[in-house]
């Protein structure tokens, strides 16, 4: 049985589940323009919860699924030396 933890107001910043599609798009574009996931979370414009880049990564993944794009594994968002 899977249990889902409720989203609470504790902590600073918002979770990826609390973002609109347009906000996820702006995070996606920031990543595509060269910002790291950690830098995106530290940027005050996005107001994301800081979790070592994971909140930004989840937002990008959600945007890519919602827009019909492939996952990061097959895009230019992947590091150049990745196998």
ABEGO torsion letter per residue (X at the ends): XBBBBBBBABEBEBBAAABBAAAAAAAAAAAAAGBBAAAAAABAAAGBBBBGGAAAAAAAAAAAAAAGBBBAAABAABBAABX
